[in-house]
Amino acid sequence: MSQAALQSALVRPGSLWSAVKVVERTGSTNADLAQSAREGIREGAVLVAESQFAGRGRLGRIWTAPPRSGLTFSVLLRPDVPLPKQAWLSLLFGLAAATAVRAETGVDVRLKWPNDLLVGERKLAGVLAERVDRAVVVGMGLNVTLRQEELPVERATSLLLSGARTVDRGVLLLAVLRELEARYREWVAADGDVESCGLRTAYLAGSATVGQEVRVELPGERVLIGLATGIDRSGYLMVRSEGTDHLLSVGDVVHVRPANP
């Protein structure tokens, strides 16, 4: 991908995006941008890697892909939003990515709470948000041109395998970042109120989790099986099991899967 072209398209007066850097290879774009955040880099920095050898998912899970087969990038945000409301930031990122990818490719991308993008039951992308002092670094790994034999796990997929009408990573990155900027500005302007800015409604409309019977794996090998009934204003998953409503935060959960895959 062309750093100069991305800079020209995204970095301009009034834009959220302050800098775009493309590197050939790194361990983790999230880790690199987190270090830059500690050094005081401005909000809106974007770091893109053509290849990542130490990518991480939630709970330290490893994420890998062949060079140039995916879209691997992180962004630095400094939201002026009350801390309790910032749990929605990774959901906002996922919604923006799913919306943009669906529009560009024609693939029906859905949202699995808390941090995955799905095509059917297969994982297309993962999102990881990490707090760094007063900033938040959010990264995504999106499978773009991986072939069947290159998929990291059996339940994964790629845009190529899903019949996407484009697999141009530059086009996809621009679309995701533009959608993310629009959603983020609306959310910040609403002081993080996900109802008034329409974020919760939009997320629920694209959810592959809500309305489904789910099996939730919890720490300590505990399991909760029930109906996912919604996402509350704090970003918690609402699950009804045996007549009792449970609120689950991202930190409460090891895995969320269909109860009857």
TIZARO-585137 format. One record per residue: residue in three letters; x, y, z of N, C-alpha, C, CB in turn. Coordinates in steps of 0.2 Angstrom, whole numbers, padded with zeros to 4 digits, always signed. Glycine has a CB too. Layout:
ALAXYZXYZXYZXYZ;...
//
This chain:
MET+0004-0006+0000+0000+0000+0000+0004+0006+0000-0005+0000+0006;SER+0002+0012-0003+0006+0018-0004+0004+0022+0002+0004+0021-0010;GLN+0010+0024+0006+0009+0028+0012+0007+0035+0009+0016+0028+0016;ALA+0011+0037+0004+0009+0044+0001+0002+0045-0001+0014+0045-0005;ALA-0001+0040-0004-0008+0040-0007-0012+0040-0001-0009+0034-0011;LEU-0011+0036+0004-0015+0036+0010-0015+0043+0014-0014+0031+0015;GLN-0009+0046+0015-0008+0052+0018-0012+0058+0014-0001+0054+0018;SER-0011+0058+0008-0015+0063+0004-0022+0062+0004-0013+0062-0004;ALA-0025+0056+0005-0032+0055+0005-0035+0057+0012-0034+0048+0003;LEU-0031+0056+0017-0034+0056+0024-0032+0062+0028-0032+0050+0027;VAL-0025+0064+0027-0023+0069+0032-0024+0076+0028-0015+0068+0033;ARG-0028+0080+0031-0030+0086+0029-0033+0091+0034-0035+0086+0022;PRO-0033+0097+0033-0036+0101+0039-0043+0099+0041-0036+0109+0037;GLY-0044+0099+0047-0051+0097+0050-0052+0089+0050-0056+0100+0046;SER-0047+0085+0047-0048+0078+0048-0046+0075+0054-0044+0075+0042;LEU-0049+0070+0056-0047+0066+0062-0040+0063+0062-0052+0061+0064;TRP-0039+0061+0056-0032+0058+0054-0026+0062+0054-0033+0053+0048;SER-0021+0062+0058-0016+0066+0058-0010+0064+0055-0014+0068+0066;ALA-0009+0057+0054-0003+0054+0051-0005+0047+0049+0003+0055+0056;VAL-0002+0045+0044-0002+0038+0041+0005+0035+0040-0007+0037+0035;LYS+0006+0030+0043+0013+0027+0042+0012+0019+0040+0017+0027+0048;VAL+0015+0017+0034+0015+0010+0032+0022+0007+0033+0012+0010+0024;VAL+0022+0002+0036+0028-0002+0037+0028-0009+0034+0030-0003+0045;GLU+0034-0011+0032+0034-0018+0028+0032-0023+0033+0041-0019+0025;ARG+0035-0023+0039+0035-0028+0044+0035-0026+0051+0040-0034+0043;THR+0031-0028+0056+0032-0027+0063+0029-0032+0067+0028-0020+0064;GLY+0031-0032+0073+0028-0037+0078+0020-0036+0079+0031-0037+0085;SER+0018-0030+0081+0011-0028+0082+0010-0021+0081+0009-0030+0090;THR+0006-0019+0077+0004-0012+0076+0001-0009+0082-0001-0011+0070;ASN-0003-0013+0086-0005-0010+0092+0000-0009+0097-0010-0015+0096;ALA+0005-0013+0098+0011-0012+0103+0015-0006+0100+0015-0018+0103;ASP+0016-0005+0094+0020+0000+0091+0016+0007+0093+0022-0001+0084;LEU+0010+0007+0091+0006+0013+0092+0005+0015+0100-0001+0013+0089;ALA+0005+0010+0104+0004+0011+0111+0011+0014+0113+0003+0004+0115;GLN+0017+0012+0111+0023+0016+0113+0023+0023+0111+0029+0012+0110;SER+0020+0024+0104+0020+0031+0102+0015+0035+0106+0018+0031+0095;ALA+0010+0032+0109+0005+0036+0113+0008+0038+0119-0001+0031+0114;ARG+0012+0034+0122+0016+0035+0128+0021+0041+0127+0020+0029+0131;GLU+0023+0042+0121+0028+0047+0119+0024+0054+0117+0032+0045+0114;GLY+0017+0054+0117+0013+0060+0116+0011+0061+0109+0017+0065+0119;ILE+0011+0056+0105+0009+0057+0098+0002+0059+0098+0010+0051+0094;ARG+0000+0063+0093-0007+0066+0092-0012+0061+0091-0007+0071+0087;GLU-0018+0062+0093-0024+0058+0091-0024+0058+0083-0031+0061+0094;GLY-0027+0052+0081-0028+0051+0074-0022+0048+0070-0029+0058+0071;ALA-0017+0046+0073-0011+0042+0070-0014+0035+0068-0005+0042+0075;VAL-0012+0033+0062-0013+0027+0059-0007+0023+0057-0018+0028+0053;LEU-0006+0017+0060-0001+0013+0058-0003+0007+0054+0003+0011+0064;VAL+0000+0005+0048-0002+0000+0044+0004-0005+0043-0005+0002+0037;ALA+0003-0011+0044+0009-0016+0042+0007-0021+0037+0010-0020+0049;GLU+0012-0021+0032+0011-0026+0027+0011-0033+0029+0016-0025+0021;SER+0015-0034+0035+0016-0041+0038+0017-0040+0045+0022-0045+0035;GLN+0014-0044+0049+0014-0043+0057+0016-0050+0059+0007-0041+0059;PHE+0021-0051+0063+0023-0057+0066+0021-0059+0073+0030-0058+0065;ALA+0019-0054+0077+0017-0055+0084+0010-0052+0085+0022-0052+0088;GLY+0006-0052+0080-0001-0049+0081-0005-0053+0087-0005-0050+0075;ARG-0009-0049+0090-0012-0052+0096-0020-0051+0096-0010-0049+0103;GLY-0024-0056+0098-0031-0055+0098-0033-0054+0106-0035-0060+0095;ARG-0039-0054+0107-0041-0053+0114-0039-0059+0118-0049-0053+0115;LEU-0037-0058+0125-0034-0063+0129-0028-0066+0127-0039-0068+0130;GLY-0024-0062+0123-0017-0064+0121-0017-0069+0116-0014-0066+0127;ARG-0023-0070+0112-0023-0075+0107-0019-0073+0101-0030-0077+0105;ILE-0015-0077+0098-0011-0075+0092-0015-0075+0086-0005-0081+0091;TRP-0013-0070+0082-0016-0068+0075-0011-0068+0070-0021-0062+0075;THR-0011-0072+0065-0006-0072+0060-0009-0072+0053-0001-0078+0061;ALA-0005-0070+0048-0007-0070+0041-0001-0069+0036-0013-0065+0039;PRO-0001-0072+0030+0004-0071+0025+0005-0064+0024+0003-0075+0019;PRO+0011-0061+0022+0012-0054+0020+0007-0052+0015+0019-0053+0018;ARG+0004-0046+0015+0000-0043+0010-0007-0047+0009+0004-0042+0004;SER-0008-0051+0013-0015-0055+0012-0020-0052+0016-0014-0063+0014;GLY-0019-0048+0021-0024-0045+0025-0023-0037+0026-0024-0048+0032;LEU-0028-0034+0029-0027-0027+0031-0026-0027+0039-0034-0024+0029;THR-0020-0025+0040-0018-0025+0047-0016-0018+0049-0012-0030+0048;PHE-0020-0015+0054-0018-0008+0056-0021-0006+0062-0021-0003+0050;SER-0018-0001+0065-0021+0002+0072-0021+0009+0071-0016+0000+0078;VAL-0026+0012+0075-0027+0019+0076-0026+0021+0083-0034+0021+0073;LEU-0024+0027+0084-0024+0030+0091-0029+0036+0092-0017+0034+0092;LEU-0033+0035+0097-0039+0039+0098-0038+0042+0106-0045+0036+0097;ARG-0040+0048+0106-0040+0051+0113-0047+0054+0114-0034+0057+0114;PRO-0052+0049+0116-0059+0052+0116-0060+0056+0122-0063+0046+0116;ASP-0063+0062+0121-0065+0066+0126-0073+0064+0128-0065+0074+0124;VAL-0073+0058+0131-0079+0055+0133-0078+0052+0140-0081+0049+0128;PRO-0083+0052+0145-0082+0049+0151-0080+0042+0151-0089+0049+0155;LEU-0075+0040+0155-0072+0033+0155-0077+0027+0155-0068+0033+0161;PRO-0082+0027+0159-0087+0022+0158-0090+0020+0152-0092+0022+0164;LYS-0091+0026+0148-0094+0025+0141-0089+0023+0136-0097+0032+0139;GLN-0083+0023+0137-0078+0021+0132-0077+0014+0130-0071+0023+0134;ALA-0081+0009+0134-0081+0002+0133-0084+0001+0126-0085-0002+0138;TRP-0088+0006+0123-0091+0005+0117-0086+0007+0111-0097+0010+0116;LEU-0080+0009+0113-0076+0011+0107-0074+0005+0102-0070+0014+0110;SER-0073-0001+0105-0071-0007+0101-0077-0009+0097-0068-0012+0105;LEU-0083-0008+0100-0089-0010+0096-0091-0005+0090-0095-0010+0101;LEU-0089+0002+0092-0090+0007+0087-0085+0005+0081-0088+0014+0090;PHE-0079+0004+0083-0074+0002+0077-0076-0004+0073-0067+0000+0081;GLY-0079-0009+0076-0081-0015+0073-0087-0013+0068-0083-0020+0078;LEU-0092-0009+0071-0097-0007+0067-0095-0003+0061-0102-0003+0071;ALA-0091+0002+0062-0088+0006+0056-0085+0001+0051-0083+0011+0058;ALA-0081-0004+0053-0077-0008+0048-0082-0012+0045-0072-0013+0052;ALA-0087-0015+0048-0092-0020+0045-0096-0016+0040-0096-0023+0050;THR-0098-0010+0042-0102-0006+0037-0098-0004+0031-0104+0001+0041;ALA-0092-0002+0032-0088+0000+0026-0086-0006+0021-0081+0003+0028;VAL-0084-0011+0024-0082-0017+0020-0088-0020+0017-0079-0023+0025;ARG-0094-0020+0020-0100-0022+0017-0102-0018+0011-0106-0022+0022;ALA-0101-0011+0011-0103-0007+0006-0098-0007+0000-0103+0001+0009;GLU-0092-0009+0002-0087-0009-0004-0086-0016-0007-0080-0008-0001;THR-0088-0021-0004-0087-0028-0006-0093-0031-0008-0083-0032-0002;GLY-0099-0029-0005-0105-0033-0006-0106-0039-0002-0106-0035-0013;VAL-0101-0040+0002-0101-0046+0007-0105-0044+0013-0094-0048+0009;ASP-0110-0049+0015-0114-0048+0021-0110-0049+0027-0120-0052+0021;VAL-0106-0044+0030-0102-0044+0036-0106-0042+0042-0096-0039+0035;ARG-0106-0047+0047-0110-0046+0053-0105-0045+0059-0115-0051+0054;LEU-0108-0043+0065-0104-0042+0071-0106-0047+0076-0106-0035+0073;LYS-0100-0050+0078-0101-0055+0084-0098-0051+0090-0097-0061+0082;TRP-0102-0050+0095-0100-0047+0101-0094-0051+0104-0106-0046+0106;PRO-0089-0049+0107-0088-0041+0107-0083-0039+0102-0085-0040+0114;ASN-0079-0043+0098-0074-0040+0094-0073-0043+0087-0068-0040+0098;ASP-0077-0047+0085-0076-0051+0078-0081-0048+0073-0077-0058+0079;LEU-0079-0049+0067-0083-0048+0061-0084-0055+0058-0080-0043+0056;LEU-0090-0056+0056-0091-0063+0053-0094-0063+0046-0096-0067+0058;VAL-0093-0068+0042-0097-0069+0036-0100-0076+0038-0092-0069+0030;GLY-0107-0076+0038-0110-0082+0041-0107-0084+0048-0108-0088+0036;GLU-0105-0090+0049-0102-0092+0055-0094-0091+0055-0104-0099+0057;ARG-0092-0089+0050-0084-0089+0049-0081-0082+0051-0082-0091+0042;LYS-0076-0082+0054-0072-0076+0056-0069-0072+0051-0068-0077+0062;LEU-0070-0066+0049-0067-0062+0044-0062-0058+0047-0072-0058+0040;ALA-0063-0055+0053-0059-0050+0056-0059-0050+0063-0060-0043+0053;GLY-0054-0047+0067-0055-0046+0074-0052-0039+0076-0050-0052+0078;VAL-0055-0037+0081-0054-0030+0084-0051-0030+0091-0060-0025+0083;LEU-0046-0027+0092-0043-0026+0099-0042-0019+0101-0036-0030+0099;ALA-0045-0017+0106-0044-0011+0109-0040-0011+0116-0051-0007+0111;GLU-0035-0007+0117-0031-0007+0122-0030+0001+0125-0024-0010+0121;ARG-0031+0001+0132-0030+0008+0135-0023+0009+0136-0034+0009+0141;VAL-0020+0015+0134-0014+0017+0135-0014+0024+0139-0009+0018+0129;ASP-0013+0024+0145-0014+0031+0149-0021+0034+0147-0009+0036+0147;ARG-0022+0039+0144-0028+0042+0143-0030+0041+0136-0028+0050+0144;ALA-0026+0038+0132-0028+0036+0125-0030+0029+0124-0021+0037+0121;VAL-0033+0027+0118-0035+0021+0117-0032+0019+0110-0043+0020+0117;VAL-0029+0013+0109-0026+0011+0103-0031+0005+0101-0019+0008+0104;VAL-0034+0006+0095-0038+0000+0092-0035-0002+0086-0045+0003+0091;GLY-0035-0009+0086-0032-0012+0080-0037-0017+0077-0025-0015+0081;MET-0036-0019+0070-0040-0024+0067-0035-0028+0062-0045-0020+0063;GLY-0037-0034+0062-0034-0039+0057-0039-0041+0053-0030-0044+0060;LEU-0040-0040+0046-0045-0042+0042-0042-0046+0036-0048-0035+0038;ASN-0045-0052+0036-0043-0057+0031-0045-0055+0024-0045-0064+0032;VAL-0041-0053+0019-0043-0050+0013-0042-0056+0007-0039-0044+0011;THR-0036-0058+0006-0035-0062+0000-0032-0069+0002-0030-0059-0005;LEU-0033-0071+0008-0031-0078+0010-0035-0083+0007-0032-0079+0018;ARG-0031-0088+0005-0034-0094+0002-0036-0099+0007-0029-0097-0004;GLN-0040-0104+0005-0042-0109+0010-0036-0112+0014-0046-0115+0007;GLU-0031-0114+0011-0025-0117+0015-0021-0112+0019-0021-0120+0010;GLU-0022-0106+0018-0019-0101+0022-0023-0098+0028-0017-0095+0018;LEU-0029-0100+0029-0033-0098+0035-0030-0100+0041-0040-0100+0034;PRO-0030-0096+0046-0026-0098+0053-0030-0103+0057-0026-0092+0057;VAL-0037-0103+0056-0041-0108+0059-0046-0110+0055-0044-0105+0066;GLU-0049-0116+0056-0054-0119+0052-0061-0114+0051-0057-0125+0054;ARG-0062-0111+0056-0068-0107+0056-0067-0100+0054-0071-0106+0063;ALA-0062-0099+0050-0060-0092+0047-0062-0092+0040-0053-0090+0048;THR-0062-0086+0037-0063-0085+0030-0060-0078+0028-0071-0084+0028;SER-0060-0077+0022-0057-0070+0019-0062-0067+0014-0051-0072+0016;LEU-0061-0061+0012-0065-0058+0007-0065-0061+0001-0063-0050+0007;LEU-0059-0064-0001-0058-0067-0008-0063-0073-0008-0051-0069-0009;LEU-0062-0077-0002-0066-0083-0002-0074-0082-0001-0064-0088+0004;SER-0076-0076+0001-0083-0074+0002-0086-0071-0005-0083-0069+0007;GLY-0082-0070-0010-0084-0068-0016-0085-0060-0017-0091-0070-0017;ALA-0080-0057-0013-0080-0049-0013-0079-0047-0020-0075-0047-0008;ARG-0082-0041-0021-0081-0038-0028-0075-0034-0029-0087-0033-0030;THR-0072-0032-0023-0065-0029-0023-0061-0032-0017-0066-0022-0023;VAL-0055-0033-0018-0050-0035-0013-0044-0030-0013-0048-0042-0014;ASP-0045-0024-0015-0040-0019-0015-0040-0016-0008-0042-0013-0020;ARG-0034-0018-0005-0033-0016+0002-0033-0008+0004-0027-0019+0005;GLY-0030-0005-0001-0030+0003+0000-0037+0005+0000-0026+0006-0006;VAL-0041+0003-0005-0048+0005-0005-0052+0004+0001-0052+0002-0011;LEU-0051-0003+0004-0054-0005+0010-0052-0001+0016-0053-0012+0011;LEU-0046+0001+0016-0043+0005+0022-0046+0012+0022-0036+0005+0022;LEU-0046+0015+0016-0049+0022+0016-0056+0021+0018-0048+0024+0009;ALA-0060+0016+0015-0067+0016+0017-0068+0015+0025-0071+0010+0013;VAL-0064+0011+0028-0065+0009+0035-0063+0016+0039-0061+0003+0037;LEU-0058+0019+0037-0056+0025+0041-0061+0031+0040-0049+0027+0039;ARG-0064+0031+0034-0069+0037+0034-0075+0035+0037-0070+0038+0026;GLU-0077+0029+0037-0083+0027+0041-0082+0028+0049-0085+0020+0039;LEU-0076+0026+0051-0074+0026+0058-0074+0033+0060-0067+0023+0059;GLU-0071+0038+0056-0071+0045+0058-0078+0048+0059-0067+0049+0053;ALA-0082+0046+0054-0089+0049+0055-0093+0046+0061-0093+0047+0049;ARG-0092+0040+0062-0095+0037+0068-0092+0039+0075-0095+0029+0068;TYR-0086+0040+0075-0082+0042+0081-0084+0050+0082-0074+0042+0080;ARG-0084+0054+0077-0086+0061+0079-0093+0061+0081-0085+0065+0072;GLU-0098+0057+0079-0105+0058+0081-0105+0055+0089-0109+0053+0077;TRP-0101+0050+0090-0101+0047+0097-0098+0052+0102-0097+0041+0097;VAL-0092+0055+0100-0089+0060+0104-0094+0066+0105-0082+0063+0101;ALA-0097+0069+0100-0101+0075+0100-0107+0073+0105-0104+0076+0093;ALA-0109+0067+0105-0115+0065+0110-0112+0063+0117-0118+0059+0107;ASP-0106+0065+0118-0103+0063+0125-0103+0056+0127-0106+0068+0130;GLY-0103+0052+0121-0103+0045+0122-0110+0042+0123-0099+0043+0128;ASP-0115+0045+0122-0122+0043+0123-0124+0039+0117-0127+0049+0124;VAL-0124+0032+0117-0125+0028+0112-0132+0028+0109-0123+0021+0113;GLU-0136+0030+0113-0143+0031+0111-0144+0037+0106-0148+0031+0117;SER-0142+0043+0109-0143+0049+0105-0139+0049+0098-0142+0055+0109;CYS-0134+0046+0098-0130+0046+0092-0132+0040+0087-0122+0046+0093;GLY-0136+0036+0089-0138+0030+0085-0134+0024+0085-0139+0033+0078;LEU-0128+0025+0089-0123+0019+0089-0126+0012+0091-0117+0021+0093;ARG-0130+0012+0096-0133+0006+0099-0138+0003+0094-0136+0007+0106;THR-0142+0007+0091-0147+0005+0086-0143+0002+0080-0151+0010+0084;ALA-0138+0005+0078-0135+0003+0072-0131-0004+0073-0130+0008+0069;TYR-0128-0004+0079-0124-0010+0081-0129-0016+0081-0121-0009+0088;LEU-0135-0015+0085-0139-0021+0085-0142-0023+0079-0145-0018+0090;ALA-0143-0018+0074-0145-0020+0067-0140-0025+0063-0147-0014+0063;GLY-0134-0024+0065-0129-0028+0062-0126-0034+0066-0123-0024+0060;SER-0129-0035+0071-0127-0040+0076-0129-0047+0074-0129-0039+0083;ALA-0124-0052+0074-0125-0059+0073-0126-0062+0080-0119-0062+0069;THR-0125-0059+0085-0126-0062+0092-0132-0061+0095-0120-0059+0096;VAL-0135-0055+0095-0141-0053+0098-0147-0057+0094-0143-0046+0098;GLY-0151-0060+0098-0157-0064+0096-0155-0071+0095-0159-0061+0089;GLN-0149-0073+0096-0147-0080+0096-0146-0084+0102-0140-0080+0092;GLU-0147-0090+0102-0145-0094+0108-0138-0095+0108-0149-0101+0108;VAL-0135-0093+0114-0127-0093+0114-0125-0097+0120-0125-0086+0115;ARG-0119-0100+0119-0115-0103+0124-0109-0098+0126-0112-0110+0122;VAL-0109-0096+0132-0104-0091+0135-0099-0095+0139-0107-0085+0138;GLU-0093-0095+0137-0088-0098+0142-0085-0093+0146-0082-0102+0137;LEU-0085-0094+0152-0083-0089+0157-0077-0091+0161-0089-0088+0163;PRO-0073-0087+0164-0067-0089+0168-0069-0095+0173-0064-0083+0171;GLY-0064-0099+0174-0065-0105+0179-0069-0110+0176-0068-0102+0185;GLU-0069-0111+0169-0072-0116+0166-0080-0116+0167-0069-0123+0168;ARG-0083-0110+0169-0090-0110+0169-0093-0108+0163-0092-0104+0174;VAL-0099-0111+0162-0103-0110+0155-0110-0107+0157-0103-0117+0152;LEU-0112-0102+0153-0119-0100+0153-0122-0100+0146-0118-0092+0155;ILE-0128-0104+0146-0131-0105+0140-0138-0101+0140-0132-0112+0138;GLY-0139-0097+0135-0146-0093+0136-0147-0089+0129-0146-0089+0142;LEU-0152-0085+0129-0153-0081+0124-0150-0074+0124-0161-0080+0123;ALA-0146-0072+0119-0143-0065+0119-0149-0060+0117-0137-0065+0114;THR-0150-0056+0122-0156-0052+0121-0154-0045+0119-0160-0052+0127;GLY-0148-0043+0120-0146-0036+0118-0140-0034+0120-0151-0031+0121;ILE-0138-0027+0119-0132-0024+0121-0134-0018+0125-0127-0023+0115;ASP-0132-0017+0131-0134-0012+0135-0130-0005+0134-0134-0013+0143;ARG-0132+0000+0137-0129+0007+0136-0121+0007+0138-0132+0012+0140;SER-0119+0002+0142-0112+0002+0143-0108-0003+0139-0111-0001+0151;GLY-0112-0006+0134-0108-0011+0130-0108-0018+0132-0101-0009+0129;TYR-0112-0020+0138-0112-0026+0140-0117-0031+0136-0114-0026+0148;LEU-0115-0037+0136-0120-0042+0132-0125-0044+0137-0116-0048+0129;MET-0131-0044+0135-0137-0046+0140-0139-0053+0138-0143-0041+0139;VAL-0139-0058+0142-0141-0065+0141-0146-0067+0146-0134-0069+0141;ARG-0151-0070+0144-0157-0072+0148-0156-0080+0148-0164-0070+0145;SER-0155-0082+0154-0154-0090+0155-0158-0092+0161-0147-0091+0156;GLU-0163-0097+0160-0167-0099+0165-0171-0094+0169-0163-0104+0170;GLY-0173-0089+0165-0177-0084+0168-0173-0078+0172-0182-0087+0173;THR-0167-0079+0171-0162-0073+0175-0159-0070+0169-0158-0077+0180;ASP-0158-0063+0170-0155-0059+0165-0148-0058+0168-0158-0052+0164;HIS-0143-0059+0163-0136-0058+0165-0133-0053+0161-0132-0065+0164;LEU-0128-0048+0164-0125-0043+0160-0117-0045+0160-0126-0036+0163;LEU-0114-0046+0154-0108-0048+0154-0103-0043+0150-0108-0055+0149;SER-0098-0041+0154-0093-0037+0151-0088-0040+0146-0090-0032+0156;VAL-0084-0037+0142-0079-0040+0138-0074-0044+0143-0075-0035+0134;GLY-0073-0041+0149-0068-0044+0153-0071-0051+0157-0066-0040+0158;ASP-0077-0051+0156-0080-0057+0160-0080-0064+0155-0088-0056+0161;VAL-0079-0063+0149-0080-0068+0144-0074-0071+0141-0085-0065+0139;VAL-0073-0077+0140-0068-0081+0137-0070-0082+0129-0066-0088+0140;HIS-0076-0085+0128-0079-0086+0122-0086-0085+0122-0077-0093+0119;VAL-0089-0083+0116-0096-0083+0115-0097-0086+0108-0099-0075+0115;ARG-0101-0092+0109-0102-0096+0103-0110-0097+0102-0098-0102+0103;PRO-0112-0099+0096-0119-0102+0096-0120-0108+0100-0121-0103+0088;ALA-0126-0108+0103-0127-0114+0108-0127-0120+0104-0133-0113+0112;ASN-0130-0120+0097-0130-0126+0093-0127-0124+0087-0138-0128+0092;PRO-0120-0125+0086-0117-0123+0080-0118-0128+0075-0109-0123+0082;
//
